């Protein structure tokens, strides 16, 4: 199982970025994929999750980030995306994707408490300048 994030970088306030998470060793039908971030000196926080389980799947977002952040996927490329719009300096953080093989559906409380997320990527740095 491997997850590799990319797409981070330095942007200015108000700009957009799309992060990618390429997975290998499993398919999106096997696990829910969550997006998280961790700013310096702060706890890791959940942003959103997408499930593509055989029961239908779903997408959830933490309420704090709903509207500016969008999770999508391209199964043909084994890639999950996090589109981030109207970026602010407080969005500066290392962004991670992670796989949850335990739960077939996403739940906000799972991303808030990292429940079931046992496999993590190495992270990609996003820096937003003012």
Backbone torsions as a table, in degrees:
resi	resn	phi	psi	omega
1	UNK	NA	128.4	-179.9
2	UNK	-145.9	139.9	175.1
3	UNK	-129.8	132.7	-178.1
4	UNK	-130.8	116.9	178.8
5	UNK	-90.4	153.1	174.1
6	UNK	-157.9	170.4	175.9
7	UNK	105.1	-5.7	178.6
8	UNK	-71.4	171.8	178.9
9	UNK	166.0	-167.4	179.8
10	UNK	-102.8	123.1	178.2
11	UNK	-132.3	167.9	177.4
12	UNK	-97.2	161.3	177.6
13	UNK	-53.7	134.2	178.2
14	UNK	93.7	-14.7	-179.4
15	UNK	-81.4	175.9	-177.7
16	UNK	-121.7	158.0	174.1
17	UNK	-143.8	149.0	171.3
18	UNK	-121.2	118.0	176.9
19	UNK	-91.9	148.1	178.3
20	UNK	-118.7	148.6	175.5
21	UNK	-133.4	105.3	179.2
22	UNK	-93.2	127.1	-177.8
23	UNK	-110.3	152.2	175.6
24	UNK	-145.8	155.3	-179.5
25	UNK	89.1	-3.2	177.8
26	UNK	-163.6	172.3	177.2
27	UNK	-116.6	167.9	-179.6
28	UNK	-67.0	-17.7	176.1
29	UNK	-72.9	-18.6	-175.7
30	UNK	-88.5	-25.4	-171.4
31	UNK	-149.2	150.9	169.3
32	UNK	-83.3	144.4	179.9
33	UNK	-113.7	123.7	178.7
34	UNK	-109.2	153.0	174.1
35	UNK	-113.3	137.1	-177.6
36	UNK	-138.5	166.3	173.2
37	UNK	-147.5	157.0	177.4
38	UNK	-141.2	117.0	176.5
39	UNK	-89.2	156.7	179.7
40	UNK	-55.1	128.7	177.2
41	UNK	77.0	5.9	-178.8
42	UNK	-121.9	160.7	176.7
43	UNK	-74.0	154.7	175.5
44	UNK	-67.0	137.4	-178.7
45	UNK	-125.6	144.7	179.0
46	UNK	-82.2	140.8	-178.2
47	UNK	-110.2	-48.7	-177.6
48	UNK	-170.8	171.6	-176.8
49	UNK	-151.5	146.4	173.2
50	UNK	-130.0	132.3	174.7
51	UNK	-114.5	140.4	176.4
52	UNK	-129.3	43.1	-178.0
53	UNK	-69.3	165.0	-179.1
54	UNK	-65.4	-18.7	178.9
55	UNK	-80.5	-3.5	175.9
56	UNK	133.5	-42.2	179.1
57	UNK	80.6	169.7	179.6
58	UNK	-163.4	172.5	174.7
59	UNK	-130.4	134.4	175.0
60	UNK	-131.8	156.2	177.4
61	UNK	-132.6	146.1	168.7
62	UNK	-66.6	137.9	-174.2
63	UNK	-57.4	-29.8	-176.9
64	UNK	-66.0	-21.9	-173.0
65	UNK	-120.7	3.1	179.7
66	UNK	-64.6	133.4	178.4
67	UNK	108.3	-41.9	179.9
68	UNK	-96.2	-26.1	-176.8
69	UNK	-111.6	137.4	179.9
70	UNK	-133.5	130.7	177.6
71	UNK	-100.6	134.0	176.3
72	UNK	-144.7	177.3	-176.6
73	UNK	-151.2	159.2	172.3
74	UNK	-134.2	98.7	-175.9
75	UNK	-63.0	-31.0	-179.4
76	UNK	-64.9	-22.6	179.6
77	UNK	-109.1	4.9	-176.7
78	UNK	51.5	40.9	-172.4
79	UNK	-127.7	134.4	173.0
80	UNK	-109.6	144.2	-177.1
81	UNK	-120.6	152.4	169.2
82	UNK	-127.7	107.2	176.9
83	UNK	-88.0	126.4	-178.3
84	UNK	-122.1	122.6	-178.5
85	UNK	-115.6	161.1	177.2
86	UNK	48.8	52.5	-175.2
87	UNK	-66.7	146.8	-178.2
88	UNK	-123.7	159.5	178.1
89	UNK	-55.9	-32.7	179.8
90	UNK	-71.8	-5.5	173.7
91	UNK	-84.2	-4.5	178.1
92	UNK	-62.1	124.1	-175.2
93	UNK	-177.4	171.9	166.9
94	UNK	-92.1	128.9	-176.6
95	UNK	-105.2	135.1	-176.9
96	UNK	-126.1	150.7	164.0
97	UNK	-113.6	154.0	-177.0
98	UNK	-149.0	153.6	-177.3
99	UNK	-110.1	136.2	177.5
100	UNK	-118.4	106.4	179.4
101	UNK	-88.5	-6.0	-174.1
102	UNK	-83.3	-39.2	-172.6
103	UNK	-112.4	125.0	179.9
104	UNK	-73.2	-17.9	179.7
105	UNK	-123.5	148.5	176.4
106	UNK	-79.1	148.2	172.5
107	UNK	-139.5	145.5	180.0
108	UNK	-59.0	-41.3	-176.5
109	UNK	-66.4	-25.2	177.5
110	UNK	-69.5	-41.1	-179.9
111	UNK	-76.4	-28.7	178.4
112	UNK	-68.5	-36.3	-176.2
113	UNK	-109.4	8.3	180.0
114	UNK	57.9	29.3	-175.8
115	UNK	-70.2	120.9	177.3
116	UNK	88.4	-8.9	-176.6
117	UNK	-85.9	91.4	-175.2
118	UNK	-99.1	-12.7	-177.5
119	UNK	-124.1	126.1	-173.6
120	UNK	-127.1	150.3	170.2
121	UNK	-81.9	-178.7	-176.0
122	UNK	-86.1	-13.6	178.5
123	UNK	94.3	156.4	175.6
124	UNK	-136.6	134.1	-174.6
125	UNK	-81.5	131.0	172.4
126	UNK	-119.0	126.5	178.4
127	UNK	-126.2	125.3	-178.8
128	UNK	-113.0	118.3	-179.8
129	UNK	-91.5	150.0	-178.0
130	UNK	-90.8	NA	NA
